[in-house]
């Protein structure tokens, strides 16, 4: 069987299996999709969103499914300098609603229902971003909370604003606070929401009470809505708790198109670089399981414009080797795959990555993956990393092994190890390079030459 046909068969089997599991588990495999932040920041509108979602629909057969509008959809003027200038919009019960000048189909109280319907018609899932809490002006006006006897001031926690976003107050851990989130999710579920990213909740500060309230509100809607928590770094000590309520949570600050940011101890880790992700994902791998996906953030590839969430409009600063390394790491670590590029300007190389069936099959189908212990590796791996991913167990019809090799150095490296040093038995194995589609002869060892910041991955038999 050819590599292409083999990959197609495996990919189809993986998605079929995921469909069967979905009845029991929300987000049974790492979510795959697109988010507007890296290319549009606060400024995304309906026309641009549809243009990007249309491209996503064109690659939906590879597993890409979530189209997510990030922060700012409720701002009449996203270019405003202050909160007052941005002109937040909300309904009579203090719930944020889309700005109709930017999202024309939301006019006349329709909200995102028409746009979500359009997304679903493309075979995709619809998502939005919010900052946790209740708008400050809503609290000042003390608007009523829908389906309750409470008002905004009963729910607002003015002692817990978001430190980096002055639009909202926090929500109290009381009946009024729960009623506010219940009314929010009831409204958004009525639009046809499939994914919600909630910011300023998993770190700076960590708000477990609001996480629980939002998760409870989602359950009450009866609609399967994926809950993604942001920003990072979520603390490892909270791993079990967030895993009870959310399907994704950020394990890093915002990741952008930098190889390494050279942060000093005690400094902010923004922007989070590619090299930083190796140790972070290694720390979190024990908590990766169906329905729980530690999230190292979006993939900042391709054209980041016209108004990226950080910096000027630009082609991603990642080289092709760095982009491949990032994709290989995210894929074998079973991280969510959320594209950040402006998909309407997708370049051929990026397209080749995001349509590589074997890589996507691996990300969606691995039953276990982990970094190979550096202490077991021979000399020469001082600036290299190795990850191993397994599908099923030896003897299973679907059993497969993958080994990814990464060069974190600024110069080329040749790596040589026996399969036994990498964790396999001491016999001979055949390795097929997933990226080049070439196979080595059966051997007891593997030799790999990588460029600076380069990587490769093998399926081993």
N, C-alpha and C positions, 0 to 999 in steps of 0.2 A: 504494500500500500504506500502511495506517495505521501511525503510529509504534508502537503496541502490537504489531501483527502483525509489523512489520519487526523489532522488538526480539526477539520470540519466535522468529522464524526464525533470526536471528543467534545468539541464545543457544543454541538447539538445535544449530546448526552448530558452535559453539565447543566445547560439551561432547562432541560426536561426535568432533571432531578431537582433543580432549584424550584421549579413550579410545584412539584409534589410537596416539598418541604414548606413552601410558603403558607400552606394552610395552617401549620402549627407555629411558624416562626416569622415574625416581621423582620425584613432584611436578612434572609437566610444566607446571603452571600454579600461580599463587600459592595455597597452601593456604587453605581457608575453613572456619571452624568456630567452636566455643565452648570457652572455658576457664573453670574454676570460680573462679580466684583473685580477680578483681575483685569478685565478689559474696559469696564464701564464705570466702576466705582458706584457713586450714588446716582448716576445719570441715566440708567437704562430706561427705555420707553418701549411701548408696545411694538412699534415697527421693527426696532433693532432686536427686541427679544424674539419676535417671530422669525426674523431672518436667521438668527443663530439656532433656534429650535428646529427650524427646517433642515439645517445642515445636520443637526444631531439626529433627526428622524432618518436621515439618509444613511446613518451608520447604526441605527437602532438594532439591526440584526446581529451586531457584534456584542450586544449587551448594554449599550449606552441607553439610559432610560429617563433620568431625572433632569428636568430643565428648571433651574432655580433662579428666581429674581432675588438678588441680594439687597442690602440695606438701601432705604431711601425711596421706595415706591410710593410712600404716603406723603412725600414732600412736593408741594407745588413748584418750588424753586430749589432744586438740589445744589445750585451754585451759590446759594445764599451764604453769607459769612457767619450769621448767627442763627440760633434756633428760630427766633422770630422771623428772620429773613427767609428761612427755608419753608415756612408756612406749612406745618403739619396739618393733615386733614383727618378728621374722625367723624363718626356718626353720632346720633343723639345719645348713645350709651357709652361714648368715650372710646370706641374701638377704631383703630386706625383703618383707613380705607384708601384705595388707590387714587392718585391724583388724575382726574379725568382728562386734563390737558395732555398728560403723558401717556395715559392708557384710556383712549377714547371709548373702548367697549365697556368700561366700568361706569359710565355715566348713568344717571337716573337710578342710583342705588343698586346697580348690578354687581358692583365689586369685581372680583376676579372670576366670577362664574363663567362669563362668556370666554375669557382667555383660557381658563382651565379646560373648558369644553373643547376648545380648538386644539390645545396640547394633547388631550386624550385622543382626539380624532387622528392625530399624527402617530399614535401608538406609543406616546411618551407619558411620563408622570410629571405632575406640576408641583413646584415648591416655592416657598418664600422665606425670607429672612426677617426676623424681628429682634429688637433689643428688649430684654425682659423688662417688665414693669408697666407703669401706667403714665401716660403723658402728663407733664406737670400742669399744663393749662387745663386739662380735664379735671385735675384735682382742684385747681383754683376755682373752676366753675362748679365743682361738686356735682357732676352729672350723675344721673341714676345709672345703676348697673342692671342690665337687662335680666328679666326673669327672677328678680329678687327685690327685697325691700331696702337694699343697701345703696349707698352712694359712694362716689369715688373717694371721698375723704375717709370713709370707713375702711377702705382697702389699701390706701397708700401708706407705704413705709418711707417717710421722709428722712429717716436716718440711714437709708441704704440706696443712695443714687448710684448710677454707674460712674466710676471715676473718670472715664474718658469720653462719655457721651452724656451731655447735660439735658437731653430731651425728656427723660422719664424719672419718676421716683420708683423705688422698689415696691413690692407688693407684700403686705403683711401675711403672716402665717395664721390666718383666722378665717372665719366663714365668709366674710366679705371679700377677702383676697381670693379665696377659692371660687366664689361666685363671679369675680371679674374674669379670671382665666377660663372658667366654664363658658361664659358668654363669648369670650374671644374665640375659643376653639370651636364652639357651636357655629359661629358666623363663618369662620374660615373653612370648616368642614363642609358647610352648605355650598361654598364656592366650588368644592371638588378638590380640596387640598390633599396632596399625597406625601409631602415632605415639609418639615418646618425646621429651620436653623435658628436657634435661640442664642443670642449673644449676651456677653457680660454676665455669665451665669456659672461657668465651670471653672473660672479663675478670675481673680482681680475684680470682685470677690467671688469666692465659691458660695453659691446660694442653694444649698440642698433643699430648703423649704420650697423655693419656687420651682425647682426641678420636679419635686414630687407633685406640686399643684398642677403644673403643666401636663405631666404624664397622666395624672388623674383626669384632667379635663379632656385629654385626647381619648382616653378609654370611654368616657361618657358619651362621646360623639358616636361611637360604634364604627368609626371609619378607621381603616389601617393607615395611620400617618407616621412616617419615620421621624423620630426626634433626634436632631443633631445639636450637640452642645458646643459652645464656643465662648471665649477663645481658650487657648492653652497658655501654659502647660497645666492640664489637669494633674493634680497630685496623685501619685501612685497609691497613696494611702486611701484615696477615695474611689479606687477602681471598682471595688465590689459594689459600692453604693450607686455610682452612676450607671453601672451595668444593669441594675435592677429597673431603671427607668428609661434609659436612652439606648438607641441603637448605634449612634456615633458620638464620639466626644473628642475634642481636639487635645492632642498631647503636646502641642508646640504653639508658640506664638505664630503670627502670620508668616507663612513661608513664601519667599519671593525668589526671583531669578538670580540668586547668588550661590557660588560654590561654598564659600565659608565667610562668615561675618566677623570672625575673630573677636567675639565678645570677651570682655574681661570678667573675672569673677565678681558677682554682685550686680553686674549691669543687666539691663533688659536684653532678652535674647531676640529682639526684633532688629532686623529681619532674620528669620530662621533659615539657615543655609542647608544645602544638600548634605554636606559632611556631618552636620549636627544631627541629621535624622538617623544615622546608623546606630549610635548609642541609644537614642530615644526609642526607636522601634525595638531594639534588642531588649530594653527594659520592660516593654509592654507586651511582648509576644505571649506570655502566659495567659493574658486576659483576652486573647483573640478567640472568638467562638461564634457560631451562627447567631445572629441577632445582636452581637457586640463587636464593634469595630473601632478600635483606637485609630484616630485620624490625624495624620501628619500634615494635613491641609492640602490645598489645591495644587494642581500642576501648572505652573506659570510658563507656558510654552507659547510659541508662535507670536502673533501680533498682540501686544498688550496695549490696547487703545480702542477708542479715542481718549478715554479718561480713566486710566487705571486707578485702582484704589491706593496706589503708592507710586510716586514718581511721575515722570513725563511719559507720554505715549512712546512706545518703542517696540522693536523686535526683541524678544526675550534674549537676555544676555547669556543664557546657557548655550554652550557649544553643543554640537550634535552628540559628542561623546558624553557630555554631562547630562543631556536630556535623556539619552538611552540609559545611563546609569541610574538616574532618578526613577525612570519608568520601571526598570528591572527591580530596583529595591522595593518600590511601592507594590509591585506585582507579587513578588515572592514573599513579602511580609504580610500579604493579605490585607493591605490598606485599602480604604475607599479610593476610587479613581474618579476624581472630580476635575474636569478640564477647566482651565481658566482663560484659554486663548479666545480671541475674537474669531469665532468659527467661520465667519464670512470671508476671512482672509487666511484660511488654513493653508499652510505650505505643504508641499509634497512629502517632506521628511516627517513632519509631525503626523500627517495622515497615515504614513506607513507604520508608525508606532501604534497609533490608536486603533488600527485595524489588523494588528498582528494576532491572528486567531490563537496561536499556541500560548502567547503571553497572557491573553485575556482568559483563555481556558484555565491556565494555571492559577491566576488570581482568584477566579471564581470557584475553583474545584479543589484546591489544596485542603487536605484534612488536618495537616500539621505543618508548621514551618518554624524555623528557628535559626539563629546565627550559629555557625560552627565555633566551638570554643577555641579562641586563639591559642590557648595553652597546648592544644593537641596538634597545632600546625607546625611544619618544619621551618627552619630558617629561610628567610626570603619573603615572609608574609608580614613583616613588621608594619608596612604601610598598606596592607591589603585586608580585605574582609571577605568572608565566605558565608553564604546563607544556603541552607538546605530546605527543600520543600518536598513533601510526600503526599501522594494521593492514595488513600486506602492503606492497606497493609500487604506485606509480601504474600503472594499466593492468590490475591484478589484479581479478578479479571480486569479491573480498572487500575491496578497498581502502577504507579509511575514515580520516579525520583527526579528531582531537578536540583542542580547545583549552580549557584550564581557566584561569580568571582568579580571583585571590585578593586580597582586601583585608586587609592585616595592620594597618591603621591603626585607631585608636579612633573615627574619624569616617567618614561616608560618602565615597565617591570615585566620580568618573566617569572612566573610562578610554577612550581613543580611540587606535586604531592602524590602519594599513593592513595588509592581509594580507601585503604584501611585508615589512613590518617584523617580522612574526611568523614569517616564513620560507617563506611560500607564494609562488607566482608573482604577478605584478602584476595579473592579470586579476580579474574579478568572481567572487565566491564566495557561496554561500548558507549561512547558519548556522542550525541548529536548536538551540534551547535544550533540553538534555536534562532539566532539572528542571521547566521550565514547559511543555514540549511545544509551544513556539511557534517559528515560522520567520520569519526576516528575508528581505527581498527580496535578490536578487543585488546585491552591492556590492563595491567595492574596499577597504572599510574596515569596522571594527566599533566600535561604541560600547557600553560596558557601565557601568551604574551599580550599585554594590554597597554594602550597608550595612556598618557597622563589623564587622570579622571575618568578612565575608561572602564568598561565592564563587558562581561559576556555571560551567557547562561547555557547550560547543557541539560538535555534530557538524557538520563543515564539508565542503561538497561543491563 
